[in-house]
Amino acid sequence: MGHIQKVIGNNVKNARTQAGYTQQVLAEKADISIPFLAQIENGSRGPSLEVVEKLAAALQIKPYQLLLEGKAEPLADRRNIITGYSKDLRKEIDKVIKQIERKHLSD
């Protein structure tokens, strides 16, 4: 077992579970067999670059993300952070608009 195989396997499994997919669903979306996906996830087999591309497409991520070592920030966490920033920004914009309206429409 190569180190990069383990990294890819962990990343595929983590991305799959974050997406809420079973192995069967991901295997179907990536057009690979369930046993092959299981072997990729446990690091006993390494995928070809073509399979890395298929898995990434099925998981709606970039292929390089499957090669990154270390704990990546979960996609759901990033979405929640961005959503929070967006809400805060909208509130601030609304405040500024109301101030402008008061200043220019109260005359």
Phi, psi and omega in degrees: 000123177276155180300316182295329176298319179295318180299310180299315180301314178297318181294320178296313181297315180297315179295322179296314182291324176296325179283348181079022181266145167278169176299322180299314181296313180296318179301317178295315180296325182270356180058047173230167181280155178297315178300322178295317177299316179300319179293323176296312183297325180271000174081007181278342175223142176262140179279153172288168177298326178298317180290322175302316178298316180297316180295316180298315179299316180295327181270358180058047175226172177277144181305322182298335181295336178282348183259350184285133179267147179104167182282115177274151177292127181302142180303319181299321178296317179297319179296318179297319179296313180296319178299318178298315178298318180299317179296316178298318180296319178299319178298316180295319178297317178300319178299314181295318178299317179296321178297317179296315179299315179299316183294317187264342182255353181274353181284000000 
